[in-house]
Amino acid sequence: MTEIAARLDERARQLEQWIAAGQVREENVGAEVTDQKDGAGEEARAEVDSAGIERHLAELRQIEQARARLAAGTYGQCVDCGEKIAPGRLQAQLTAARCTACQAQFERRP
């Protein structure tokens, strides 16, 4: 479990750095715009950066939830059915909260 916590911490640090870098870029949008074409390009890049930041924030929330499950002793246990999550799934997706069957069912919900 110590290795898992360390991997979660490292991923959280990476995400926090990327978020900070993206926010700096967003603040600088339009700072050196010389014409409408440049402005449109900057706005498009800012939208992509904003979407990336949102993805990173969502992953950070998943990391916090995984940390809470670690602390509670329920990490690796499906939050829906209570069965163990396959080790390979957890290896690939440290923040997995559901077994593959429950995740598939969850994704089919409207």
Buried (B, 14 or more C-beta within 10 A) or exposed (E): EEEBBEBBEEBBEEBEEBBEEBEEBBEEBEEEBEEEEEEEEBEEEBEEBBEBBEEBEEBBEBBEBBBEBBEEEEBBBBBEEEEEBEEEBBEEEBBBBBBEEBBEEEEEEE
